[in-house]
Amino acid sequence: MTGSEGGRFADYGRPRRVDGGLKARSTRGAIGRSWWSRRFLEVLESFALGTRLTRGRSYARAGQVLRLDVAPGEVAAVVQGSRAEPYQVRVALPAFPPALWSRIEEQVAGQAFFSARLLAGDLPAELEELFAEAGAPLFPTGVAELRQRCSCPDFAVPCKHLAATFYLLAEAFDADPFELLHWRGRSRAELLDRLRALRGAGGPSTADGSTPTAADAVAGAAAEAAPAIPVAPAGAARALAGLTPAPLAETVDRFWVPPVPLPDRPPTLVTGPDLLLRQLGAPAPAIGGPGLVERLRRAYRQLGR
């Protein structure tokens, strides 16, 4: 073995220990609690990547990932390996075009179930089917869809640094499901604002494809001879849909009386006690990171009992 070869193989030692890294909450067994994070990892494991993912899982649990950032179409991470300088990791997955997102948003806004779940910070499992029907699978269908890059000298793709990023990314999806949609091209704020506008306007976007504002909704209602019919009436609109309009003079004395019998108990959206944690996402490492979220989640569950 030559000196250069000895120096090269010396680089593949134990990873340097770090403080304050993003450490996986799961200490043994499978990683991923929610259906969307488990689905993401199931897709990756179906690519027959072998022991590479196993080594990456050990890195993720050891806290070797120093930073993880999700942006439309790309995930960037910094992973500490055996060398002094951490490795730069990039995982690219094409974001969906705006036109496709507009179609998805209009379908979601037309179904109260989808809108309520998303506005409550949850990701309904039926959403995956909705994307598939639109010809845009929410999860990658093949390893070739993922453009993976790492600055380490390992020729394997994915290397253990990329694999560690995948596992921490799955736990980021656990903490905030909107990170998955953000990776695909829509941030939480953009998506929820769009859904509120569509639900408030009672229909799809304006003719030029832009998001309708409150002024657009008022102007549109004034221009129509009859009120616009929502795509999918919900709540009071559904209860009042079959009533015949009555002259105002005949209804003044019944103004405070409900036109239809009220239910004994209003329907509620069943959510877990950790809903707020899912909406806020993981805190910064300086105040506890994902580990703090898990501790608070356990506390909320105890209080919820």
Contacts in CASP RR format, 6 or more apart in sequence:
PFRMAT RR
TARGET T0000
AUTHOR 0000-0000-0000
METHOD contacts of the structure
MODEL  1
MTGSEGGRFADYGRPRRVDGGLKARSTRGAIGRSWWSRRFLEVLESFALG
TRLTRGRSYARAGQVLRLDVAPGEVAAVVQGSRAEPYQVRVALPAFPPAL
WSRIEEQVAGQAFFSARLLAGDLPAELEELFAEAGAPLFPTGVAELRQRC
SCPDFAVPCKHLAATFYLLAEAFDADPFELLHWRGRSRAELLDRLRALRG
AGGPSTADGSTPTAADAVAGAAAEAAPAIPVAPAGAARALAGLTPAPLAE
TVDRFWVPPVPLPDRPPTLVTGPDLLLRQLGAPAPAIGGPGLVERLRRAY
RQLGR
1 9 0 8 1.000
8 153 0 8 1.000
11 82 0 8 1.000
11 83 0 8 1.000
11 153 0 8 1.000
12 82 0 8 1.000
13 82 0 8 1.000
14 82 0 8 1.000
15 59 0 8 1.000
15 62 0 8 1.000
15 64 0 8 1.000
15 80 0 8 1.000
15 81 0 8 1.000
15 82 0 8 1.000
16 80 0 8 1.000
16 81 0 8 1.000
16 82 0 8 1.000
16 83 0 8 1.000
16 84 0 8 1.000
17 62 0 8 1.000
18 63 0 8 1.000
18 64 0 8 1.000
18 66 0 8 1.000
18 80 0 8 1.000
20 63 0 8 1.000
20 66 0 8 1.000
20 285 0 8 1.000
21 63 0 8 1.000
21 64 0 8 1.000
21 65 0 8 1.000
21 66 0 8 1.000
21 285 0 8 1.000
22 63 0 8 1.000
22 65 0 8 1.000
22 66 0 8 1.000
22 67 0 8 1.000
22 68 0 8 1.000
22 168 0 8 1.000
22 285 0 8 1.000
22 289 0 8 1.000
22 290 0 8 1.000
23 60 0 8 1.000
23 61 0 8 1.000
23 62 0 8 1.000
23 63 0 8 1.000
23 290 0 8 1.000
23 291 0 8 1.000
24 31 0 8 1.000
24 57 0 8 1.000
24 60 0 8 1.000
24 61 0 8 1.000
24 63 0 8 1.000
24 167 0 8 1.000
24 168 0 8 1.000
24 171 0 8 1.000
24 290 0 8 1.000
25 171 0 8 1.000
25 174 0 8 1.000
25 290 0 8 1.000
25 291 0 8 1.000
25 293 0 8 1.000
25 294 0 8 1.000
26 32 0 8 1.000
26 61 0 8 1.000
26 171 0 8 1.000
27 61 0 8 1.000
30 38 0 8 1.000
30 41 0 8 1.000
31 37 0 8 1.000
31 41 0 8 1.000
31 57 0 8 1.000
31 60 0 8 1.000
31 167 0 8 1.000
31 170 0 8 1.000
31 171 0 8 1.000
32 38 0 8 1.000
32 41 0 8 1.000
32 170 0 8 1.000
32 171 0 8 1.000
32 174 0 8 1.000
33 174 0 8 1.000
34 123 0 8 1.000
34 173 0 8 1.000
34 174 0 8 1.000
34 177 0 8 1.000
35 123 0 8 1.000
35 125 0 8 1.000
36 123 0 8 1.000
36 128 0 8 1.000
36 173 0 8 1.000
36 177 0 8 1.000
36 180 0 8 1.000
37 170 0 8 1.000
37 171 0 8 1.000
37 173 0 8 1.000
37 174 0 8 1.000
38 170 0 8 1.000
39 128 0 8 1.000
39 139 0 8 1.000
40 139 0 8 1.000
40 169 0 8 1.000
40 170 0 8 1.000
40 173 0 8 1.000
40 180 0 8 1.000
41 166 0 8 1.000
41 167 0 8 1.000
41 170 0 8 1.000
43 139 0 8 1.000
43 140 0 8 1.000
43 141 0 8 1.000
43 142 0 8 1.000
44 53 0 8 1.000
44 166 0 8 1.000
45 53 0 8 1.000
47 142 0 8 1.000
47 143 0 8 1.000
49 143 0 8 1.000
49 158 0 8 1.000
49 163 0 8 1.000
52 156 0 8 1.000
52 158 0 8 1.000
52 159 0 8 1.000
52 160 0 8 1.000
52 163 0 8 1.000
53 158 0 8 1.000
53 163 0 8 1.000
53 166 0 8 1.000
53 167 0 8 1.000
55 160 0 8 1.000
55 163 0 8 1.000
56 160 0 8 1.000
56 161 0 8 1.000
56 163 0 8 1.000
56 164 0 8 1.000
56 166 0 8 1.000
56 167 0 8 1.000
57 163 0 8 1.000
57 164 0 8 1.000
57 167 0 8 1.000
58 160 0 8 1.000
59 65 0 8 1.000
59 79 0 8 1.000
59 81 0 8 1.000
59 160 0 8 1.000
59 161 0 8 1.000
59 163 0 8 1.000
59 164 0 8 1.000
60 163 0 8 1.000
60 164 0 8 1.000
60 167 0 8 1.000
60 168 0 8 1.000
60 171 0 8 1.000
64 79 0 8 1.000
64 80 0 8 1.000
64 81 0 8 1.000
64 161 0 8 1.000
64 164 0 8 1.000
65 77 0 8 1.000
65 78 0 8 1.000
65 79 0 8 1.000
65 80 0 8 1.000
65 164 0 8 1.000
65 165 0 8 1.000
65 168 0 8 1.000
66 77 0 8 1.000
66 78 0 8 1.000
66 79 0 8 1.000
66 80 0 8 1.000
66 86 0 8 1.000
67 76 0 8 1.000
67 77 0 8 1.000
67 78 0 8 1.000
68 75 0 8 1.000
68 76 0 8 1.000
68 77 0 8 1.000
68 165 0 8 1.000
68 168 0 8 1.000
68 169 0 8 1.000
68 172 0 8 1.000
69 75 0 8 1.000
69 76 0 8 1.000
69 77 0 8 1.000
70 169 0 8 1.000
70 172 0 8 1.000
70 179 0 8 1.000
70 182 0 8 1.000
70 183 0 8 1.000
71 182 0 8 1.000
71 183 0 8 1.000
72 95 0 8 1.000
72 182 0 8 1.000
72 183 0 8 1.000
72 184 0 8 1.000
72 185 0 8 1.000
72 186 0 8 1.000
72 187 0 8 1.000
73 92 0 8 1.000
73 93 0 8 1.000
73 94 0 8 1.000
73 95 0 8 1.000
73 183 0 8 1.000
73 184 0 8 1.000
73 185 0 8 1.000
74 90 0 8 1.000
74 91 0 8 1.000
74 92 0 8 1.000
74 93 0 8 1.000
74 183 0 8 1.000
75 90 0 8 1.000
75 91 0 8 1.000
75 92 0 8 1.000
75 93 0 8 1.000
75 165 0 8 1.000
75 169 0 8 1.000
75 183 0 8 1.000
76 88 0 8 1.000
76 89 0 8 1.000
76 90 0 8 1.000
77 88 0 8 1.000
77 89 0 8 1.000
77 90 0 8 1.000
77 91 0 8 1.000
77 161 0 8 1.000
77 164 0 8 1.000
77 165 0 8 1.000
77 168 0 8 1.000
78 86 0 8 1.000
78 87 0 8 1.000
78 88 0 8 1.000
78 89 0 8 1.000
79 86 0 8 1.000
79 87 0 8 1.000
79 89 0 8 1.000
79 150 0 8 1.000
79 161 0 8 1.000
79 164 0 8 1.000
79 165 0 8 1.000
80 86 0 8 1.000
80 87 0 8 1.000
81 87 0 8 1.000
81 152 0 8 1.000
81 161 0 8 1.000
87 150 0 8 1.000
87 151 0 8 1.000
87 152 0 8 1.000
87 161 0 8 1.000
88 149 0 8 1.000
88 150 0 8 1.000
88 151 0 8 1.000
89 149 0 8 1.000
89 150 0 8 1.000
89 151 0 8 1.000
89 161 0 8 1.000
89 162 0 8 1.000
89 165 0 8 1.000
90 147 0 8 1.000
90 148 0 8 1.000
90 149 0 8 1.000
90 150 0 8 1.000
91 146 0 8 1.000
91 147 0 8 1.000
91 148 0 8 1.000
91 149 0 8 1.000
91 162 0 8 1.000
91 165 0 8 1.000
91 166 0 8 1.000
91 169 0 8 1.000
92 146 0 8 1.000
92 147 0 8 1.000
92 148 0 8 1.000
92 149 0 8 1.000
93 140 0 8 1.000
93 145 0 8 1.000
93 146 0 8 1.000
93 147 0 8 1.000
93 183 0 8 1.000
93 184 0 8 1.000
94 145 0 8 1.000
95 183 0 8 1.000
95 184 0 8 1.000
95 185 0 8 1.000
96 104 0 8 1.000
96 136 0 8 1.000
96 184 0 8 1.000
96 185 0 8 1.000
96 186 0 8 1.000
100 134 0 8 1.000
100 136 0 8 1.000
101 185 0 8 1.000
101 186 0 8 1.000
102 204 0 8 1.000
102 205 0 8 1.000
102 209 0 8 1.000
103 134 0 8 1.000
104 130 0 8 1.000
104 131 0 8 1.000
104 134 0 8 1.000
104 136 0 8 1.000
105 191 0 8 1.000
105 194 0 8 1.000
105 195 0 8 1.000
105 198 0 8 1.000
106 198 0 8 1.000
106 203 0 8 1.000
106 204 0 8 1.000
106 205 0 8 1.000
106 231 0 8 1.000
107 114 0 8 1.000
107 130 0 8 1.000
107 134 0 8 1.000
108 114 0 8 1.000
108 115 0 8 1.000
108 118 0 8 1.000
108 127 0 8 1.000
108 130 0 8 1.000
108 195 0 8 1.000
109 115 0 8 1.000
109 194 0 8 1.000
109 195 0 8 1.000
109 198 0 8 1.000
109 199 0 8 1.000
109 202 0 8 1.000
109 203 0 8 1.000
109 204 0 8 1.000
109 231 0 8 1.000
110 198 0 8 1.000
110 199 0 8 1.000
110 203 0 8 1.000
110 230 0 8 1.000
110 231 0 8 1.000
110 232 0 8 1.000
111 232 0 8 1.000
112 232 0 8 1.000
112 234 0 8 1.000
112 235 0 8 1.000
113 124 0 8 1.000
113 126 0 8 1.000
114 124 0 8 1.000
114 126 0 8 1.000
114 127 0 8 1.000
114 130 0 8 1.000
115 195 0 8 1.000
115 199 0 8 1.000
116 269 0 8 1.000
117 123 0 8 1.000
117 124 0 8 1.000
117 269 0 8 1.000
118 124 0 8 1.000
118 191 0 8 1.000
118 192 0 8 1.000
118 195 0 8 1.000
119 192 0 8 1.000
119 195 0 8 1.000
119 196 0 8 1.000
120 269 0 8 1.000
120 271 0 8 1.000
120 275 0 8 1.000
121 177 0 8 1.000
121 178 0 8 1.000
121 275 0 8 1.000
121 278 0 8 1.000
121 279 0 8 1.000
122 177 0 8 1.000
122 271 0 8 1.000
122 275 0 8 1.000
122 278 0 8 1.000
123 177 0 8 1.000
123 178 0 8 1.000
123 180 0 8 1.000
123 181 0 8 1.000
127 138 0 8 1.000
128 137 0 8 1.000
128 138 0 8 1.000
128 139 0 8 1.000
131 137 0 8 1.000
131 138 0 8 1.000
132 138 0 8 1.000
138 180 0 8 1.000
138 184 0 8 1.000
140 146 0 8 1.000
148 157 0 8 1.000
148 158 0 8 1.000
148 162 0 8 1.000
150 158 0 8 1.000
150 159 0 8 1.000
150 161 0 8 1.000
150 162 0 8 1.000
152 159 0 8 1.000
152 161 0 8 1.000
154 160 0 8 1.000
154 161 0 8 1.000
158 166 0 8 1.000
171 290 0 8 1.000
172 179 0 8 1.000
172 282 0 8 1.000
172 290 0 8 1.000
173 179 0 8 1.000
173 180 0 8 1.000
175 277 0 8 1.000
175 278 0 8 1.000
175 281 0 8 1.000
175 282 0 8 1.000
175 290 0 8 1.000
175 293 0 8 1.000
176 188 0 8 1.000
176 278 0 8 1.000
176 279 0 8 1.000
176 280 0 8 1.000
176 281 0 8 1.000
176 282 0 8 1.000
177 278 0 8 1.000
178 187 0 8 1.000
178 188 0 8 1.000
178 191 0 8 1.000
181 187 0 8 1.000
181 188 0 8 1.000
181 191 0 8 1.000
182 188 0 8 1.000
186 194 0 8 1.000
193 211 0 8 1.000
194 211 0 8 1.000
197 211 0 8 1.000
197 212 0 8 1.000
197 213 0 8 1.000
198 204 0 8 1.000
198 205 0 8 1.000
198 212 0 8 1.000
200 217 0 8 1.000
201 212 0 8 1.000
201 216 0 8 1.000
201 217 0 8 1.000
201 228 0 8 1.000
202 217 0 8 1.000
202 228 0 8 1.000
202 230 0 8 1.000
202 231 0 8 1.000
203 228 0 8 1.000
203 230 0 8 1.000
203 231 0 8 1.000
204 231 0 8 1.000
205 211 0 8 1.000
205 212 0 8 1.000
206 212 0 8 1.000
206 216 0 8 1.000
220 228 0 8 1.000
221 227 0 8 1.000
221 228 0 8 1.000
230 237 0 8 1.000
233 241 0 8 1.000
239 260 0 8 1.000
240 259 0 8 1.000
240 260 0 8 1.000
243 259 0 8 1.000
243 260 0 8 1.000
273 300 0 8 1.000
273 301 0 8 1.000
273 303 0 8 1.000
273 304 0 8 1.000
274 296 0 8 1.000
274 297 0 8 1.000
274 300 0 8 1.000
274 301 0 8 1.000
277 293 0 8 1.000
277 296 0 8 1.000
277 297 0 8 1.000
277 300 0 8 1.000
281 293 0 8 1.000
282 289 0 8 1.000
282 290 0 8 1.000
282 293 0 8 1.000
283 289 0 8 1.000
283 292 0 8 1.000
283 293 0 8 1.000
END
